[in-house]
Amino acid sequence: MAAREAVDEARKTIRHLRHAEVTRLTIRLGDNDLFMYQTTMKLAFSVRHDEDSDEEAAIAVADDILEQAEDILEHADDGR
């Protein structure tokens, strides 16, 4: 469930997701048997660019997408 929510959240800002790997699943126990699931994942995605664009521009786009993915993963399980 937590993994699915993380992927759904990532799809909001990252296009062309190709693969997701759960690297760790943590279940935190709280008061009154409440659980908080935390999922650590690796996401793979393809970067597509026009043939007219240069390699540096494509790398800049990939770097931006990677930063977005890291931010999503850091916050995907907040409060869940």
Secondary structure, 3 states (H helix, E strand, C coil): CHHHHHHHHHHCCCCCEEEEEEEEEEEEECHHHCEEEEEEEEEEECCCCCCCCCHHHHHHHHHHHHHHHHHHHHHCCCCC
